[in-house]
Amino acid sequence: AMAVDFAKLLEDVALAQPDLRIRFSTSNPQDMTLDVIRIMAKYDNICNNVHLPVQSGSNRILKAMNRLHTREEYFDLIDAIRKIIPDVGISQDMISGFPTETEADHQDTLSLLEHVKYDFGFMYAYSERPGTMAERKLEDDVPPEVKKRRLAEIIALQREHCQYRTEQHLGKIQKVLIEGTSKKSDEHWMGRNSQNTVAVFPKENYKIGDFVMVRMDSCTSATLIGEAVARA
């Protein structure tokens, strides 16, 4: 069988299913190529949304984690992606309190968050996982209360950035795919825009699976609130 690179595969899927929305979920930073990003930019049915786990902003900790990227390489990748897709939604995974993490390492993580200003984040305190290299070779030496405080600081900063990124959509009319009824109101649909931000709007005559153009009028920190203006 002939090997197909991922960018080509993504393009083939986009061309084969022009009416389906395609969301490519996640890639390790060292595996993400700009060819993939260019294909995402080229096809309207591929979402402008990238999940790029980073885990830490400290090069020392990244090395201890056996990650194959540095902080600087990660910044270069983010900048290159945003050059190709300026309104891309980017999310992260972050771990606080990895073994040997110092206060300076933690500050490196906060400064990375500040530089990138992610749309969303998945953040955890380190806990030993049986069978991993970290569990075999590294002592879980960051006190629980320190992990907890550092995680709280990471979450608080990410929340600010969520708010900032969500506000960037206000005033725009965006294509939303209806996924279901809003958790907070039976009168509203809930769906997502291309960047993976949740949007809610009055149901009217639309149904689950419809693409709808929604004008974004207001927001909470992570949810857009709008009005459907037309079928997409």
N, C-alpha and C positions, 0 to 999 in steps of 0.2 A: 504494500500500500504506500501511496505517496504521502509524505509528511506535508501538512498544511500549517503555516504559522497562524498564530491566534488572530492577528489583525485581519488576515484574509478570511478566516473562518467567520469572524464577526461581520465582515462585509457580506459574505455569502448569505448569512442568516438575515441580515437587514434587507437584502435584495429579494430573498425568497419570501419574506413575510412583511411586505410594506405596510400592512394595516395593523400589525402587532407592535406594541411597545416593547423594546428590548432594554433590559437593565443589566449591565455587566457589573457584578457585585463587588468583587474584591481582588486585589493583586498585591503581592509583596512588592515593595518599592523597587527592588533590584530587577524584578521581572516585568515591570511596566515599561512598555516602549512607547515612544511618541507616534509610531505608526498606528498603534491602537487608538490613541487620542485623536489623530487626524481622521480616522475612520468614524469615530464618534461624532466629530464635528461635521463630517460630510453628510451623514444620514439623519434626517429628522426623527426617524423612529427609534434611534438609539439615544437613551437618556444621557443628559449632560451631568453625570453623577459618578464620582469615583470614590471608592473606599480604599484608603491607603494606610494600613496599619503602621504606626511609627514606634509605639511602645515606650520610647523615652527620648528626651531631647539631649541627653548626655552621651557623647561619643564613647566615654569609658564604659558606661552601662550598656550601650548598644553592643560593644565588643564582648562584654561579659555575657550578654544574652545570645551571643553567636549570630547576631543580625549582620546581614551582609551590606548594610548601607551606613554611611555616616550622616550626621546632621547636615553637613554642607551639601552632600549629594542629594539629600532629601529636599532641601530648599531649592536647589537647581531644578529638580524634577517638578516641584510645585509651580515654580515660576514659568517653566516651559509649558506646562499644562494650561496655566491661566493665559498664556500668550495665545495659545491655539483656541481655547474655549473660555473667553473672559468671564462668562456667567456660570462656570462650572460649579456644581455643589461638591464639596470635598468633606469626607468624614474620616475619623481616626479611631484607633484603639490605643489606649494608654494604660500603662501599669505603674502604680506608685509603690515605693518601698521594696524594689527588687534588692536582693542581697548586696550588701556593701554600699547601697545608695547613700550619698551624703547630702547635706543641705545644698551644697553647690550644684550637685547633679540635679536635684529637684528644681532649683532655680533655672537650670538649663532647659528643663522640660517646660516650665512656665514661659520662658522667653521664646521657645519654639511655638507654643500655642499662640502667643502674642503676635508672632511673625505671620503665621499661616491664617489665623482666625477661621477655624473650621466651621462648617455649617452644622455638623453634628459630631457627637463623640460617644464612644463606649469606653468607660473608665473603670478600672478595678484596682483594688489593693492586691499586692502580690501574696499568693499563698502557695505553699509547696504542692506540686503535682507529682504523684508517685511515678518513678521511671524516667523523669526528665533529667537532662544533664544538670540543670540548676539544683535539683533535689540531691543528686549524687555528689556534686562537687562544691556546692556553695551553702554555707550556713545561713539560715533565715535569720539574719542578725539585726534587722530594723525593727525596733519595738512597735507593737501593735498600735499604740496611741500616736506614734510618729507617722506610721503609714496612714492612719485615719485622718490626721490633720492634713497631710500632704494631698491625700485624695480629695478631701473637702476643698482645698485651695484649687486643685485642678478642675473640679466640677464647677465651682463658682465662676472661674474664668471662662470655662467652656459655655456656661449659661449666658454670660454677657455676649460672647461671640455668636451664639445661636440667635439671640435677640437682634444683634447687628445684621447678621446675614439674612434673617427672615424679613427685616425691614427693607432690605434692598429690593424685594419683590413688590413692594407697595406701589400702587398706581399703574402697575403693568397688567396687561391682559395675557393670560397664559393658558396653555392647553393642559387640562387636568383629566386624568383617567379616574372615573368613579369606581371606588372599591367597595363601598358599603354605606350604611347609615352612620352618621356621626354618633360617637359615644355619648355626647352631651345633649343631643337633641334629635328626636325622631323626625323633625321637620327638615333636617339638613342632611345632605350627602357629604361623605368624606372621600377625598381622593388625593392624588399626589401630582405635583408638577414634574417637569423633566429633572429638576435638581433633587427630587425625592422629598421636598418639603410638603407636609400635609396641608391641604386646603379644605375648608368647609364652606358650604353655600346652600341656599334654599333649594329644596328638591324639584319643585315645578314638575315638568313632564319628562324628566330624564330618568334613566335607569342604570343599574349596575352594568359596567362594561362600556358605557358611552364615553366618548371623548367630548369634553365641553370646554369652550373658551370662557374663562372666569376672570373677571376684573377683581384685582386684589385691593380691598379697601382698608382693612385694618389687620392687626395681628396680635397674638400673644407671643411669648418668647420662641415658640417652635411651631405655631399653627397660623396659617393665613386664613382670613375670613373675607369672603367675597360674594359676588353676585354673578350668576351665569349670564352671559350676554349672547351666546350663540352655540349651536352644535359645532363641533370642530370637524 
